[in-house]
């Protein structure tokens, strides 16, 4: 059972003071802590669990700069066997389609039964790369997967739907799945564990080697472009309404009317 997992390094922004570059196109990341995307972490864990049960190997692939080697090493320490780094030069400011093209060219000649991506990334939040990869590879797919049961040449997956409901369906392999958080509990990776995989070679490639022109990726190849990024304005403090439930409802309705919402 050979599995490819797409991973991404993203900035930790929960408690960070964010600043935007002078062009207004993205946040400044130099002073931010970087880590593996949460959804991708679950995807790596699920791939490793399937490998441990059914055999095979797990290959992780990411698109980024040399610092992104850290997320690949983390994945290797979790139990992945091989890693591919696609140099982001040429892919800068690519949309989801451009990123998917790079990953597609890097993995299309690999023999795999499953390809996992996280449902989305916490930075751009497109939730599109996995689905575009399915189209490029011509493979069946399922999104928002929270459960996988492998059978002979096929699998049963559970998908998260609205209103706390799930869908169960059968999919042939090879296939592509986008993994939702909560499907498992990712294992802890220690510094010692990462040190043990330092000698594993990471295969590096770039847009030129993958045969992609600047018209296909980056800004020129993007169908979607970020025009301007800005921090939300700092407003006044919240108004606390007091009184009985009826009084609070009446005050709330009056505020809505006064502001012209309805």
Buried (B, 14 or more C-beta within 10 A) or exposed (E): BBBBBBBBBBBEBEEEEEEBEEEEBBBEBEEBEBBBBBBBBBBBBBBBBBBEEEEBBBBBBBBBEEEBBBBBBBBBBBBBBBBBBBBBEBBEBBBBBBBBBBBBBBBEEEEBBBBBBBBBBBBBEBBBBBBBBBEBBEBBBBBBBBBBEBEEEEBEBBBBEEEEEEEEEEBEBBBBBBBBBEBBEBBEBEEEBBEEBEEBEBEEBBBEEBEBEEEBBBBEBBEEEBEEEEEEEEEEEEEEEEEEEEEEEEBEEEEEEEEEEE
